[in-house]
Amino acid sequence: MIGSGGASAMGGGGGGGMAGDGVGGDAGAVGAGGAGGMATCQAVKFEPGGQGGGGPYHACLGGSYPSSGFYGDNILAAGCPAVHSGSAIPYEMAAYVPQGMKVLVRMTALSLSSLPGAAGTSGRMTPGWSYSIDGDWRAGTYDSQTSQQIFQSRLIGDNETRLRFDGSGQARIDIYECDATEPTRSQIVTWGP
């Protein structure tokens, strides 16, 4: 475990399980356990085409973000899905990335809370998000000082990674296309009971 609040990796030794939920290994886990809940999503900003080098917009073949994919509803889709916390409800981070483009996603925890009576000896769980380490995105380590985690597309074409949300909380998702210095699009996702 990395600490309280934030992100964790699913997979590890158990081959696709979620770290900290009793299935799979502990490959850098921060959030763990699971309790039911529902959430909302709100778009913050959308600027088609991306912004390169902080200057004017330039021609960029932007990625596309389907509403759902192999693992479930896509948190990167415009307007994103209603998000429920708990280990039985997987979501995904999905983007179609054309040749010559990369997508960078920054997730920032804005608020995180544990739920009473969930996993662990204290009867509380560590909240946050967790991701599958065998997915198509490269994941940086969760930074507990900034409450941020960076994900970068790895493939040309479809990039999908399974996600799960635990406890209750709110995170800002910033999507950067074409080496933009400012987010191409941002949205807030909220989850919990």
N, CA, C and O of each residue as an XYZ file, in Angstrom:
772
protein
N       0.832     -1.183      0.000
C       0.000      0.000      0.000
C       0.878      1.249      0.000
O       1.920      1.279      0.654
N       0.454      2.283     -0.738
C       1.197      3.523     -0.832
C       0.799      4.482      0.281
O       1.630      5.284      0.706
N      -0.380      4.436      0.749
C      -0.834      5.356      1.779
C      -2.334      5.502      1.692
O      -3.004      4.699      1.042
N      -2.856      6.503      2.331
C      -4.309      6.637      2.299
C      -4.737      7.614      1.219
O      -4.065      8.612      0.958
N      -5.854      7.311      0.606
C      -6.415      8.186     -0.406
C      -5.673      8.121     -1.711
O      -4.446      8.216     -1.724
N      -6.382      7.963     -2.817
C      -5.743      8.028     -4.107
C      -5.998      6.829     -4.950
O      -7.136      6.381     -5.093
N      -4.925      6.296     -5.521
C      -5.071      5.272     -6.545
C      -4.373      3.997     -6.145
O      -3.496      3.998     -5.280
N      -4.765      2.911     -6.777
C      -4.069      1.655     -6.560
C      -4.046      0.871     -7.849
O      -4.766      1.175     -8.800
N      -3.213     -0.134     -7.860
C      -3.108     -0.991     -9.036
C      -3.865     -2.279     -8.798
O      -3.772     -2.873     -7.724
N      -4.622     -2.717     -9.810
C      -5.278     -4.006     -9.753
C      -4.385     -4.973    -10.507
O      -3.668     -4.567    -11.422
N      -4.415     -6.196    -10.151
C      -3.602     -7.182    -10.873
C      -2.534     -7.706     -9.962
O      -2.830     -8.236     -8.892
N      -1.303     -7.567    -10.368
C      -0.201     -8.073     -9.574
C      -0.166     -9.571     -9.623
O      -0.439    -10.166    -10.665
N       0.167    -10.195     -8.510
C       0.369    -11.626     -8.446
C      -0.840    -12.455     -8.783
O      -0.692    -13.611     -9.179
N      -2.040    -11.911     -8.641
C      -3.238    -12.688     -8.884
C      -3.697    -12.674    -10.324
O      -4.735    -13.261    -10.630
N      -2.977    -12.035    -11.214
C      -3.317    -12.034    -12.625
C      -4.660    -11.389    -12.922
O      -5.566    -12.047    -13.434
N      -4.796    -10.122    -12.610
C      -6.011     -9.418    -12.977
C      -6.916     -9.104    -11.808
O      -7.942     -8.448    -11.988
N      -6.562     -9.556    -10.600
C      -7.348     -9.197     -9.432
C      -7.071     -7.764     -9.052
O      -6.262     -7.094     -9.695
N      -7.735     -7.281     -8.011
C      -7.554     -5.913     -7.579
C      -6.745     -5.900     -6.294
O      -7.038     -6.635     -5.352
N      -5.739     -5.067     -6.269
C      -4.884     -4.992     -5.105
C      -5.686     -4.575     -3.887
O      -6.500     -3.654     -3.960
N      -5.464     -5.234     -2.789
C      -6.077     -4.856     -1.534
C      -7.471     -5.399     -1.313
O      -8.028     -5.196     -0.234
N      -8.064     -6.079     -2.280
C      -9.405     -6.592     -2.050
C      -9.403     -8.091     -1.805
O     -10.459     -8.725     -1.807
N      -8.224     -8.660     -1.596
C      -8.128    -10.081     -1.331
C      -7.977    -10.896     -2.598
O      -7.851    -12.118     -2.525
N      -7.985    -10.260     -3.758
C      -7.788    -10.952     -5.027
C      -6.608    -10.303     -5.714
O      -6.622     -9.092     -5.936
N      -5.591    -11.065     -6.057
C      -4.442    -10.508     -6.754
C      -3.427     -9.944     -5.789
O      -3.542    -10.102     -4.574
N      -2.426     -9.279     -6.350
C      -1.308     -8.779     -5.567
C      -1.494     -7.340     -5.147
O      -2.542     -6.742     -5.388
N      -0.465     -6.782     -4.515
C      -0.473     -5.417     -4.028
C       0.562     -4.626     -4.809
O       1.625     -4.303     -4.277
N       0.269     -4.313     -6.048
C       1.211     -3.640     -6.924
C       1.071     -2.130     -6.813
O       0.658     -1.475     -7.770
N       1.406     -1.578     -5.669
C       1.333     -0.140     -5.493
C      -0.057      0.346     -5.145
O      -0.503      1.362     -5.678
N      -0.742     -0.344     -4.277
C      -2.127     -0.011     -3.966
C      -2.219      1.183     -3.037
O      -1.407      1.342     -2.127
N      -3.216      2.018     -3.277
C      -3.566      3.086     -2.352
C      -5.001      2.929     -1.908
O      -5.276      2.957     -0.709
N      -5.936      2.763     -2.848
C      -7.333      2.541     -2.495
C      -7.603      1.056     -2.474
O      -6.991      0.319     -3.248
N      -8.492      0.586     -1.621
C      -8.755     -0.843     -1.541
C     -10.130     -1.094     -0.968
O     -10.775     -0.183     -0.448
N     -10.576     -2.337     -1.064
C     -11.849     -2.733     -0.494
C     -12.998     -2.354     -1.385
O     -12.791     -2.084     -2.568
N     -14.206     -2.322     -0.860
C     -15.337     -1.950     -1.690
C     -16.630     -1.866     -0.919
O     -16.922     -2.718     -0.079
N     -17.390     -0.857     -1.200
C     -18.724     -0.707     -0.653
C     -19.551     -0.003     -1.702
O     -19.029      0.826     -2.449
N     -20.827     -0.316     -1.772
C     -21.663      0.235     -2.828
C     -21.853      1.729     -2.718
O     -21.722      2.306     -1.638
N     -22.163      2.353     -3.837
C     -22.408      3.777     -3.847
C     -22.647      4.265     -5.254
O     -22.424      3.526     -6.213
N     -23.099      5.503     -5.395
C     -23.371      6.072     -6.695
C     -22.721      7.431     -6.804
O     -22.416      8.063     -5.792
N     -22.505      7.892     -8.043
C     -21.837      9.158     -8.215
C     -22.312      9.903     -9.437
O     -23.186      9.449    -10.175
N     -21.705     11.072     -9.629
C     -22.046     11.920    -10.751
C     -20.786     12.373    -11.467
O     -19.671     12.161    -10.990
N     -20.977     12.995    -12.607
C     -19.862     13.523    -13.366
C     -20.273     14.862    -13.925
O     -21.423     15.053    -14.321
N     -19.333     15.793    -13.957
C     -19.647     17.108    -14.468
C     -18.506     17.572    -15.361
O     -17.343     17.529    -14.960
N     -18.833     18.015    -16.568
C     -17.822     18.534    -17.492
C     -17.342     19.883    -16.985
O     -18.139     20.713    -16.548
N     -16.040     20.094    -17.046
C     -15.472     21.351    -16.615
C     -15.113     22.207    -17.823
O     -15.420     23.399    -17.857
N     -14.461     21.596    -18.820
C     -13.983     22.354    -19.961
C     -13.799     21.416    -21.137
O     -13.427     20.258    -20.945
N     -14.048     21.883    -22.341
C     -13.774     21.087    -23.532
C     -13.254     22.011    -24.611
O     -13.921     22.974    -24.991
N     -12.050     21.715    -25.108
C     -11.438     22.515    -26.155
C     -10.948     21.574    -27.246
O      -9.841     21.046    -27.143
N     -11.750     21.349    -28.296
C     -11.370     20.405    -29.336
C     -10.034     20.751    -29.974
O      -9.699     21.919    -30.168
N      -9.281     19.703    -30.293
C      -8.045     19.866    -31.043
C      -6.801     19.993    -30.211
O      -5.701     19.834    -30.741
N      -6.921     20.269    -28.942
C      -5.734     20.351    -28.094
C      -5.026     21.679    -28.241
O      -5.338     22.472    -29.130
N      -4.080     21.912    -27.370
C      -3.319     23.144    -27.384
C      -1.857     22.761    -27.256
O      -1.474     22.138    -26.266
N      -1.047     23.109    -28.210
C       0.362     22.730    -28.177
C       1.218     23.847    -27.642
O       1.076     24.998    -28.056
N       2.113     23.519    -26.716
C       3.083     24.470    -26.218
C       2.490     25.696    -25.562
O       3.179     26.708    -25.431
N       1.239     25.641    -25.145
C       0.629     26.779    -24.479
C       0.219     27.882    -25.443
O      -0.316     28.900    -25.005
N       0.453     27.715    -26.744
C       0.136     28.737    -27.733
C      -1.212     28.491    -28.371
O      -2.078     27.850    -27.775
N      -1.397     28.996    -29.584
C      -2.686     28.835    -30.256
C      -2.959     27.383    -30.621
O      -2.049     26.556    -30.675
N      -4.225     27.094    -30.867
C      -4.604     25.737    -31.246
C      -3.950     25.369    -32.566
O      -3.764     26.217    -33.439
N      -3.603     24.099    -32.703
C      -2.985     23.624    -33.933
C      -3.723     22.397    -34.415
O      -4.498     21.789    -33.677
N      -3.475     22.040    -35.662
C      -4.127     20.855    -36.223
C      -3.615     19.624    -35.499
O      -2.408     19.389    -35.436
N      -4.510     18.856    -34.964
C      -4.164     17.629    -34.263
C      -5.311     16.667    -34.459
O      -6.470     17.018    -34.239
N      -4.997     15.468    -34.869
C      -6.039     14.459    -34.986
C      -6.352     13.982    -33.584
O      -5.662     13.112    -33.052
N      -7.375     14.536    -32.990
C      -7.727     14.202    -31.614
C      -8.178     12.768    -31.466
O      -8.637     12.139    -32.420
N      -8.041     12.263    -30.259
C      -8.500     10.918    -29.950
C     -10.007     10.895    -29.810
O     -10.658     11.939    -29.786
N     -10.549      9.711    -29.720
C     -11.971      9.573    -29.451
C     -12.149      8.737    -28.195
O     -11.318      7.888    -27.874
N     -13.226      8.986    -27.500
C     -13.466      8.406    -26.193
C     -14.857      7.772    -26.180
O     -15.845      8.464    -25.934
N     -14.948      6.456    -26.444
C     -16.256      5.793    -26.507
C     -16.949      5.822    -25.149
O     -16.288      5.941    -24.118
N     -18.266      5.714    -25.142
C     -19.012      5.755    -23.883
C     -18.775      4.509    -23.035
O     -18.881      4.559    -21.810
N     -18.452      3.384    -23.692
C     -18.154      2.157    -22.939
C     -17.244      1.282    -23.782
O     -17.042      1.525    -24.972
N     -16.702      0.263    -23.140
C     -15.806     -0.647    -23.827
C     -15.835     -2.019    -23.193
O     -16.820     -2.394    -22.557
N     -14.771     -2.764    -23.359
C     -14.686     -4.138    -22.910
C     -14.937     -4.291    -21.409
O     -15.636     -5.215    -20.993
N     -14.375     -3.395    -20.592
C     -14.460     -3.526    -19.132
C     -15.679     -2.862    -18.514
O     -16.070     -3.215    -17.401
N     -16.291     -1.905    -19.212
C     -17.437     -1.206    -18.646
C     -17.542      0.204    -19.172
O     -16.991      0.522    -20.225
N     -18.253      1.057    -18.442
C     -18.425      2.448    -18.845
C     -17.099      3.187    -18.766
O     -16.286      2.941    -17.874
N     -16.891      4.104    -19.719
C     -15.628      4.825    -19.859
C     -15.671      6.143    -19.097
O     -16.521      6.989    -19.376
N     -14.763      6.330    -18.137
C     -14.729      7.573    -17.371
C     -14.181      8.735    -18.186
O     -14.293      9.884    -17.758
N     -13.589      8.469    -19.355
C     -13.069      9.543    -20.200
C     -14.096     10.038    -21.214
O     -13.864     11.046    -21.881
N     -15.221      9.347    -21.339
C     -16.257      9.767    -22.283
C     -16.780     11.145    -21.885
O     -16.863     11.468    -20.700
N     -17.130     11.952    -22.881
C     -17.683     13.280    -22.597
C     -18.908     13.118    -21.709
O     -19.817     12.353    -22.033
N     -18.934     13.825    -20.606
C     -20.045     13.707    -19.664
C     -19.900     12.526    -18.727
O     -20.637     12.455    -17.744
N     -19.027     11.630    -18.965
C     -18.718     10.382    -18.254
C     -19.927      9.731    -17.572
O     -20.945     10.383    -17.345
N     -19.803      8.451    -17.253
C     -20.942      7.715    -16.694
C     -21.186      8.044    -15.225
O     -20.333      8.631    -14.560
N     -22.352      7.663    -14.733
C     -22.583      7.690    -13.289
C     -21.649      6.644    -12.698
O     -21.589      5.524    -13.204
N     -20.930      6.977    -11.657
C     -19.905      6.102    -11.103
C     -20.340      5.598     -9.735
O     -20.756      6.379     -8.879
N     -20.241      4.307     -9.539
C     -20.575      3.668     -8.265
C     -19.292      3.132     -7.656
O     -18.431      2.629     -8.378
N     -19.148      3.229     -6.347
C     -17.971      2.655     -5.707
C     -18.238      1.186     -5.398
O     -19.386      0.768     -5.253
N     -17.172      0.421     -5.301
C     -17.283     -0.981     -4.946
C     -16.565     -1.885     -5.913
O     -16.453     -1.587     -7.102
N     -16.077     -2.999     -5.389
C     -15.244     -3.901     -6.172
C     -15.995     -4.637     -7.260
O     -15.372     -5.114     -8.208
N     -17.313     -4.750     -7.160
C     -18.077     -5.502     -8.154
C     -18.429     -4.656     -9.376
O     -19.020     -5.171    -10.326
N     -18.079     -3.375     -9.370
C     -18.480     -2.492    -10.452
C     -17.251     -1.925    -11.152
O     -16.706     -0.910    -10.719
N     -16.804     -2.579    -12.244
C     -15.629     -2.058    -12.945
C     -16.012     -0.980    -13.961
O     -17.100     -0.998    -14.536
N     -15.107     -0.064    -14.157
C     -15.210      0.963    -15.182
C     -13.950      0.849    -16.015
O     -13.131     -0.041    -15.788
N     -13.791      1.727    -16.961
C     -12.555      1.706    -17.719
C     -12.148      3.099    -18.127
O     -12.948      4.034    -18.158
N     -10.859      3.203    -18.443
C     -10.290      4.393    -19.041
C     -10.004      3.974    -20.475
O      -9.145      3.123    -20.707
N     -10.715      4.560    -21.449
C     -10.581      4.122    -22.833
C     -10.455      5.300    -23.785
O     -11.141      6.313    -23.650
N      -9.558      5.139    -24.750
C      -9.382      6.142    -25.803
C      -8.910      5.446    -27.061
O      -8.146      4.483    -27.009
N      -9.375      5.946    -28.191
C      -8.820      5.528    -29.472
C      -7.798      6.602    -29.839
O      -8.144      7.777    -29.961
N      -6.542      6.197    -30.015
C      -5.451      7.128    -30.256
C      -4.926      6.932    -31.676
O      -4.386      5.869    -31.981
N      -5.072      7.939    -32.560
C      -4.589      7.803    -33.926
C      -3.057      7.883    -34.011
O      -2.390      8.320    -33.074
N      -2.528      7.453    -35.146
C      -1.082      7.509    -35.419
C      -0.558      8.919    -35.154
O      -1.192      9.898    -35.548
N       0.572      9.026    -34.503
C       1.214     10.313    -34.278
C       0.678     11.100    -33.103
O       1.090     12.241    -32.898
N      -0.217     10.537    -32.334
C      -0.796     11.247    -31.201
C      -0.605     10.435    -29.930
O      -0.515      9.208    -29.977
N      -0.543     11.112    -28.808
C      -0.597     10.425    -27.525
C      -1.588     11.172    -26.648
O      -1.856     12.358    -26.843
N      -2.120     10.450    -25.685
C      -3.066     11.034    -24.735
C      -2.489     10.865    -23.346
O      -2.029      9.783    -22.980
N      -2.514     11.933    -22.578
C      -2.084     11.898    -21.191
C      -3.285     12.268    -20.337
O      -3.989     13.237    -20.624
N      -3.515     11.491    -19.286
C      -4.640     11.741    -18.378
C      -4.072     11.973    -16.988
O      -3.281     11.171    -16.491
N      -4.479     13.078    -16.358
C      -4.081     13.362    -14.976
C      -5.328     13.283    -14.113
O      -6.285     14.027    -14.324
N      -5.314     12.374    -13.134
C      -6.408     12.286    -12.166
C      -5.936     12.919    -10.872
O      -4.887     12.557    -10.338
N      -6.718     13.869    -10.369
C      -6.390     14.570     -9.131
C      -7.501     14.339     -8.126
O      -8.653     14.688     -8.382
N      -7.169     13.754     -6.983
C      -8.154     13.550     -5.919
C      -8.475     14.904     -5.303
O      -7.585     15.601     -4.818
N      -9.754     15.270     -5.326
C     -10.199     16.525     -4.727
C     -10.707     16.306     -3.315
O     -10.520     17.155     -2.443
N     -11.353     15.164     -3.085
C     -11.793     14.788     -1.742
C     -11.938     13.271     -1.702
O     -12.362     12.655     -2.680
N     -11.587     12.682     -0.580
C     -11.677     11.236     -0.394
C     -12.130     10.961      1.029
O     -11.660     11.614      1.961
N     -13.045      9.995      1.216
C     -13.504      9.604      2.542
C     -13.680      8.103      2.600
O     -14.031      7.459      1.611
N     -13.434      7.564      3.767
C     -13.662      6.142      3.998
C     -15.129      5.913      4.331
O     -15.841      6.830      4.740
N     -15.559      4.693      4.151
C     -16.921      4.321      4.515
C     -16.880      3.424      5.744
O     -16.059      2.508      5.789
N     -17.721      3.644      6.732
C     -17.715      2.788      7.920
C     -18.149      1.367      7.585
O     -18.996      1.150      6.718
N     -17.562      0.410      8.281
C     -17.962     -0.977      8.141
C     -17.429     -1.677      6.909
O     -17.869     -2.788      6.611
N     -16.498     -1.076      6.176
C     -15.940     -1.717      4.982
C     -14.726     -2.555      5.370
O     -14.596     -2.958      6.526
N     -13.853     -2.815      4.433
C     -12.722     -3.727      4.636
C     -11.737     -3.220      5.685
O     -11.689     -2.024      5.972
N     -10.956     -4.130      6.253
C      -9.888     -3.773      7.172
C     -10.258     -3.986      8.623
O     -11.435     -4.065      8.972
N      -9.229     -4.080      9.479
C      -9.448     -4.339     10.897
C     -10.113     -3.168     11.597
O     -10.771     -3.352     12.621
N      -9.950     -1.961     11.055
C     -10.566     -0.797     11.685
C     -12.034     -0.664     11.301
O     -12.739      0.190     11.838
N     -12.501     -1.502     10.376
C     -13.871     -1.385      9.915
C     -14.047     -0.274      8.898
O     -15.172      0.039      8.509
N     -12.952      0.322      8.464
C     -13.001      1.391      7.459
C     -12.128      0.973      6.287
O     -11.249      0.122      6.422
N     -12.376      1.574      5.154
C     -11.579      1.256      3.980
C     -10.813      2.485      3.529
O     -11.155      3.611      3.888
N      -9.772      2.259      2.740
C      -9.042      3.355      2.142
C      -9.721      3.684      0.822
O      -9.854      2.797     -0.022
N     -10.154      4.912      0.608
C     -10.876      5.263     -0.603
C      -9.949      5.601     -1.764
O      -8.736      5.719     -1.589
N     -10.520      5.753     -2.927
C      -9.760      6.179     -4.087
C     -10.151      5.406     -5.322
O     -11.269      4.900     -5.425
N      -9.230      5.315     -6.255
C      -9.447      4.550     -7.473
C      -8.347      3.518     -7.578
O      -7.284      3.660     -6.974
N      -8.610      2.489     -8.341
C      -7.596      1.476     -8.607
C      -7.678      1.112    -10.077
O      -8.719      1.293    -10.709
N      -6.585      0.601    -10.623
C      -6.525      0.300    -12.050
C      -5.851     -1.039    -12.273
O      -5.115     -1.536    -11.420
N      -6.114     -1.606    -13.424
C      -5.527     -2.888    -13.791
C      -4.129     -2.670    -14.348
O      -3.946     -1.869    -15.265
N      -3.149     -3.369    -13.808
C      -1.774     -3.190    -14.280
C      -1.517     -3.890    -15.608
O      -0.473     -3.675    -16.223
N      -2.451     -4.722    -16.059
C      -2.262     -5.385    -17.345
C      -3.010     -4.675    -18.471
O      -3.245     -5.266    -19.525
N      -3.383     -3.421    -18.260
C      -4.112     -2.659    -19.270
C      -3.185     -1.984    -20.268
O      -1.977     -2.217    -20.283
N      -3.784     -1.140    -21.102
C      -3.065     -0.506    -22.202
C      -2.476      0.859    -21.862
O      -1.827      1.467    -22.713
N      -2.679      1.351    -20.664
C      -2.157      2.662    -20.268
C      -0.925      2.490    -19.381
O      -0.865      1.582    -18.553
N       0.048      3.370    -19.566
C       1.178      3.436    -18.624
C       0.705      4.291    -17.451
O       0.142      5.368    -17.648
N       0.930      3.818    -16.254
C       0.473      4.537    -15.064
C       1.656      4.986    -14.232
O       2.550      4.198    -13.924
N       1.654      6.256    -13.871
C       2.649      6.766    -12.950
C       2.245      6.429    -11.528
O       1.117      6.002    -11.281
N       3.141      6.614    -10.616
C       2.878      6.380     -9.206
C       1.998      7.506     -8.665
O       2.186      8.671     -9.014
N       1.049      7.154     -7.822
C       0.199      8.164     -7.183
C       1.074      9.035     -6.292
O       1.830      8.526     -5.465
N       0.968     10.350     -6.464
C       1.740     11.305     -5.677
C       0.859     11.818     -4.544
O      -0.063     12.599     -4.778
N       1.140     11.381     -3.318
C       0.298     11.769     -2.190
C       0.461     13.247     -1.829
O      -0.410     13.807     -1.164
N       1.549     13.891     -2.248
C       1.732     15.324     -1.985
C       0.793     16.175     -2.841
O       0.230     17.159     -2.361
N       0.626     15.791     -4.118
C      -0.223     16.553     -5.032
C      -1.591     15.899     -5.222
O      -2.479     16.488     -5.839
N      -1.767     14.685     -4.697
C      -2.993     13.891     -4.855
C      -3.277     13.588     -6.324
O      -4.435     13.531     -6.738
N      -2.204     13.391     -7.119
C      -2.350     13.177     -8.551
C      -1.713     11.877     -9.014
O      -0.774     11.364     -8.406
N      -2.257     11.363    -10.111
C      -1.685     10.220    -10.797
C      -1.815     10.471    -12.298
O      -2.854     10.928    -12.775
N      -0.751     10.165    -13.031
C      -0.697     10.377    -14.478
C      -0.818      9.031    -15.186
O      -0.220      8.041    -14.765
N      -1.596      9.008    -16.261
C      -1.723      7.842    -17.135
C      -1.406      8.311    -18.551
O      -1.841      9.388    -18.957
N      -0.645      7.507    -19.311
C      -0.327      7.856    -20.688
C      -0.682      6.702    -21.616
O      -0.408      5.540    -21.319
N      -1.303      7.049    -22.755
C      -1.638      6.014    -23.739
C      -0.357      5.333    -24.203
O       0.704      5.952    -24.279
N      -0.479      4.049    -24.510
C       0.685      3.260    -24.888
C       0.615      2.814    -26.344
O       1.650      2.615    -26.980
N      -0.591      2.656    -26.875
C      -0.770      2.041    -28.186
C      -1.363      3.002    -29.205
O      -2.025      3.977    -28.847
N      -1.117      2.714    -30.481
C      -1.870      3.347    -31.555
C      -3.144      2.521    -31.664
O      -3.086      1.292    -31.716
N      -4.278      3.177    -31.698
C      -5.554      2.464    -31.720
C      -6.178      2.466    -30.338
O      -6.064      3.440    -29.593
N      -6.844      1.359    -29.998
C      -7.569      1.266    -28.731
C      -6.629      1.129    -27.538
O      -5.705      0.316    -27.543
N      -6.886      1.940    -26.518
C      -6.209      1.864    -25.229
C      -7.293      1.721    -24.183
O      -8.116      2.622    -24.019
N      -7.310      0.594    -23.465
C      -8.322      0.345    -22.439
C      -7.652     -0.197    -21.180
O      -6.747     -1.028    -21.260
N      -8.092      0.267    -20.041
C      -7.629     -0.230    -18.749
C      -8.811     -0.239    -17.799
O      -9.590      0.713    -17.753
N      -8.942     -1.323    -17.037
C     -10.033     -1.468    -16.070
C      -9.762     -0.592    -14.848
O      -8.634     -0.523    -14.360
N     -10.825      0.086    -14.354
C     -10.757      0.942    -13.168
C     -11.847      0.556    -12.193
O     -12.862     -0.033    -12.565
N     -11.618      0.900    -10.931
C     -12.623      0.719     -9.889
C     -12.510      1.891     -8.922
O     -11.414      2.397     -8.679
N     -13.638      2.321     -8.372
C     -13.661      3.404     -7.392
C     -14.103      2.841     -6.051
O     -15.009      2.010     -5.996
N     -13.472      3.286     -4.970
C     -13.758      2.803     -3.625
C     -14.041      3.967     -2.689
O     -13.582      5.087     -2.912
N     -14.808      3.685     -1.633
C     -15.147      4.711     -0.652
C     -16.026      5.759     -1.279
O     -16.902      5.448     -2.086
N     -15.798      6.993     -0.913
C     -16.488      8.100     -1.553
C     -15.470      9.194     -1.799
O     -14.492      9.329     -1.064
N     -15.708      9.967     -2.832
C     -14.762     11.017     -3.147
C     -15.101     11.742     -4.423
O     -16.151     11.542     -5.033
N     -14.167     12.595     -4.803
C     -14.313     13.386     -6.012
C     -12.923     13.558     -6.606
O     -11.954     13.781     -5.881
N     -12.830     13.453     -7.927
C     -11.552     13.620     -8.617
C     -11.759     14.428     -9.889
O     -12.802     14.347    -10.537
N     -10.757     15.197    -10.224
C     -10.742     15.935    -11.489
C      -9.954     15.102    -12.480
O      -8.859     14.629    -12.174
N     -10.512     14.924    -13.669
C      -9.844     14.184    -14.742
C      -9.484     15.194    -15.821
O     -10.368     15.781    -16.445
N      -8.189     15.397    -16.043
C      -7.704     16.294    -17.091
C      -7.140     15.448    -18.214
O      -6.301     14.578    -17.981
N      -7.602     15.700    -19.442
C      -7.150     14.956    -20.617
C      -6.322     15.903    -21.479
O      -6.778     16.985    -21.848
N      -5.097     15.478    -21.795
C      -4.183     16.256    -22.623
C      -3.934     15.485    -23.917
O      -3.539     14.320    -23.878
N      -4.162     16.124    -25.057
C      -3.891     15.520    -26.358
C      -2.783     16.293    -27.050
O      -2.621     17.492    -26.822
N      -2.018     15.607    -27.897
C      -1.047     16.256    -28.788
C      -0.028     17.114    -28.037
O       0.264     18.231    -28.465
N       0.504     16.624    -26.948
C       1.512     17.337    -26.160
C       1.034     18.707    -25.663
O       1.847     19.613    -25.481
N      -0.245     18.860    -25.448
C      -0.800     20.118    -24.953
C      -0.261     20.414    -23.556
O      -0.004     19.500    -22.772
N      -0.093     21.694    -23.257
C       0.336     22.099    -21.921
C      -0.859     22.437    -21.036
O      -0.731     22.512    -19.814
N      -2.014     22.638    -21.651
C      -3.268     22.861    -20.940
C      -4.196     21.704    -21.291
O      -4.109     21.172    -22.398
N      -5.081     21.299    -20.382
C      -5.987     20.185    -20.696
C      -6.849     20.466    -21.926
O      -7.355     21.574    -22.102
N      -7.007     19.465    -22.761
C      -7.922     19.540    -23.888
C      -9.352     19.495    -23.359
O     -10.247     20.165    -23.875
N      -9.542     18.693    -22.320
C     -10.861     18.557    -21.691
C     -10.653     18.174    -20.245
O      -9.712     17.452    -19.914
N     -11.529     18.656    -19.383
C     -11.495     18.307    -17.959
C     -12.906     17.998    -17.496
O     -13.874     18.571    -17.996
N     -13.016     17.099    -16.548
C     -14.306     16.820    -15.942
C     -14.091     16.346    -14.511
O     -13.025     15.844    -14.154
N     -15.120     16.515    -13.713
C     -15.095     16.103    -12.310
C     -15.940     14.845    -12.181
O     -17.069     14.801    -12.670
N     -15.400     13.822    -11.525
C     -16.173     12.618    -11.250
C     -16.320     12.502     -9.736
O     -15.364     12.714     -8.990
N     -17.534     12.162     -9.292
C     -17.846     12.016     -7.876
C     -18.405     10.631     -7.651
O     -19.217     10.158     -8.446
N     -17.984      9.963     -6.575
C     -18.489      8.627     -6.284
C     -18.720      8.469     -4.792
O     -18.184      9.226     -3.983
N     -19.519      7.484     -4.442
C     -19.790      7.192     -3.035
C     -21.163      6.592     -2.845
O     -21.835      6.225     -3.808
N     -21.577      6.494     -1.580
C     -22.875      5.864     -1.274
C     -24.052      6.720     -1.697
O     -25.202      6.325     -1.506
